[in-house]
């Protein structure tokens, strides 16, 4: 079995097949119903029917492709635990045993193939050292992101003052929010101390003692999606740190977790 596909490459293909394509089909059918109503080919009932058929069609497209993607991905990716976890977090697939998983199209051959691939989940994910990663990585607040937030707060302050000038007193709300935001962002801007330190010994958070790798469990980077908003976190043990304003990319942070743990294990 050749395992040459990275987790990110598999997820990228999954995003197209299991997220973007179903959305295109869904909105295509909905748009088609609205267009037929606009042409007066059908009466107004076509719009709600179009919405219902659109969501149903999108779901059917996902159901058709999901097991094709799973089989391809699990066959070609080495670290299937990481792949499955991230696919669930991105809502490309559902957790094993969930009700939604039962809506997947799955023929006999696919069932047998997936059953065979379950053996890969008995093996631990394998990570390697990377000489490009320094002996220690220090993560600070991102000045660019903080300055951008300050500019947004300034815009809100201008809006609030304008509303007050026009005798709309709810402008006080915008002024209050902008001043509080400015205070917190300036405080972060002045904070030049490390927020996170990674090395072969463990992870150290700001104002906390270093936690050694032997005491670290369930370390991961994940994104929570709530409606249109998403937040990316570094998590381990009972810690959950928002990394949105830190000067490190998600992929680099994941590499830190893998590489430094490997270096720790190599010292045992």
ABEGO torsion letter per residue (X at the ends): XBBABBAAAAAAAAAAAAAAAAAAAAAAAAAAAAAAAAAGABBAAAAAAAAAAAAAAAAAAAAAAAAAAAAAAAAABABAAAAAAAAAAAGABBBBGBAAAAABBBBAAAAAAAAAAAAAAABBBBBBBBAABBABBBBBBBAAAAAAAAAAAAAAAAAAAAAAAAGBAAAAAAAAAAAAAAAAAAAAAABABBABBBBAAEBBBBGBBBBBAAABBGBBBBBBBBEABBBBBBBBEABBBBAAABBBBAAAAAAAAAAAAAAAAAAX
